[in-house]
Amino acid sequence: MKITLIVVGKLKSQFKEIDDFFQKRIKIYSPLEVIELKERNDLELETESIIKSIPTNSFVIALRETGKSMDSLAFAKLLSEKSVSHGSICFVIGGAYGFGDIKEDLALSIAPWTLPHQLARINILEQIYRGLSINSGSGYHHG
């Protein structure tokens, strides 16, 4: 299964080390591509840019405050199921203004509050790693 993470905006230096940490660990289980799109402070332009970057035939998961919430085991199950049915999963994190309709397959909330997109990026990378490690039985998840 290939995983793509589309994010609006560049990662700030203080988050780089932990981002690298989780990217390296995810790549043990799955190819990972992170696509950083330019912040334009224009919802329509950013949404258009996101849509153009989504890989064909991917199961698209948009991170939205109003999305569905799930625990780590349910998320791991989702990763497993979609890797079989689609072979490719694409996560989308918007910039400061969010993003419009991208016709995602699933809207997912990682918290009941709004997070800065930098923290959302670290959060979803950690959960992707956790989900993949649950599916492999590696022991990272102790829940």
C-alpha positions in Angstrom: 0.0 0.0 0.0 1.2 3.5 -0.8 0.5 6.3 1.5 0.4 9.9 0.4 0.2 12.9 2.7 -0.8 16.2 1.1 -0.2 19.2 3.3 -0.7 22.9 2.7 2.3 24.8 3.9 5.9 23.9 4.7 6.9 22.2 7.9 8.5 24.6 10.5 12.0 23.6 11.6 11.0 22.9 15.2 8.8 20.0 14.0 11.3 18.5 11.5 13.0 16.0 13.8 9.8 14.3 14.9 8.3 14.4 11.4 11.5 12.7 10.1 11.2 10.2 12.9 7.7 9.0 12.0 8.3 9.2 8.3 11.3 6.8 8.6 9.2 4.4 10.7 6.2 4.4 8.3 8.5 3.6 5.4 9.4 0.3 7.1 5.8 -0.8 6.4 4.8 1.2 3.4 6.0 3.7 0.7 5.2 7.2 1.9 5.1 10.4 -0.2 4.6 13.8 1.5 3.5 16.6 -0.8 3.8 20.1 0.5 1.7 22.6 -1.3 2.3 26.4 -1.3 0.1 28.4 1.1 -1.8 30.9 -0.9 -4.2 32.2 1.8 -7.0 31.6 -0.7 -9.4 28.7 0.0 -10.3 28.2 -3.6 -6.8 28.1 -4.9 -5.5 25.8 -2.2 -8.5 23.5 -2.7 -7.8 23.4 -6.4 -4.1 22.6 -5.7 -5.0 19.8 -3.4 -7.4 18.2 -5.9 -4.7 18.3 -8.6 -2.2 16.5 -6.2 -4.4 13.6 -5.2 -3.1 10.4 -6.7 -5.5 8.6 -9.0 -7.6 5.7 -7.4 -6.5 6.6 -3.9 -8.9 6.3 -0.9 -8.9 10.0 0.2 -9.1 10.9 3.8 -9.6 14.6 4.6 -8.6 15.7 8.1 -11.5 17.9 9.2 -12.6 19.2 12.6 -16.1 17.9 11.8 -14.9 14.5 10.6 -15.5 11.1 12.1 -13.4 10.2 15.1 -12.0 6.7 15.8 -9.6 5.0 18.1 -6.3 3.6 17.1 -7.6 0.0 16.6 -10.4 1.2 14.3 -7.9 3.4 12.4 -5.6 0.4 12.0 -8.5 -1.6 10.7 -9.3 1.1 8.2 -5.7 1.2 6.9 -5.8 -2.5 6.5 -9.1 -2.6 4.7 -8.3 0.3 2.3 -4.9 -1.1 1.5 -6.7 -4.2 0.2 -9.5 -2.4 -1.6 -7.6 0.6 -3.0 -3.9 -0.1 -2.6 -3.3 3.6 -2.0 -4.4 6.0 0.7 -4.2 9.8 0.5 -4.5 12.0 3.6 -5.1 15.7 3.2 -4.3 18.5 5.7 -5.3 22.0 4.8 -3.6 25.2 5.7 -4.7 27.9 8.1 -8.0 28.4 6.2 -8.8 24.7 5.8 -10.0 23.6 2.3 -13.2 23.3 0.3 -14.9 20.2 -1.2 -12.4 17.7 -2.4 -14.9 14.8 -2.7 -13.0 12.8 -0.1 -14.0 9.2 0.7 -13.8 9.9 4.5 -13.6 13.0 6.7 -11.5 12.2 9.8 -11.2 14.2 12.9 -8.0 13.7 14.9 -9.3 15.9 17.8 -12.5 17.6 18.8 -10.7 21.0 18.5 -8.9 22.8 15.8 -5.2 22.1 15.6 -2.5 24.1 13.8 -1.7 22.2 10.6 1.8 21.6 11.7 0.6 19.6 14.8 -2.1 17.9 12.7 0.7 16.6 10.4 2.7 15.2 13.3 -0.4 13.7 14.8 -1.5 11.9 11.7 2.0 10.6 10.9 2.2 9.1 14.4 -1.3 7.5 14.0 -0.4 6.1 10.6 2.7 4.6 12.1 0.7 3.2 15.1 -1.9 1.8 12.8 0.6 0.1 10.5 2.5 -1.3 13.6 -0.8 -2.6 15.1 -1.5 -4.4 11.8 2.0 -5.9 11.7 1.9 -6.9 15.4 5.1 -5.0 16.2 4.3 -4.2 19.8 4.5 -0.3 19.5 0.8 0.0 20.5 0.2 -1.0 24.1 -3.6 -0.1 24.3 
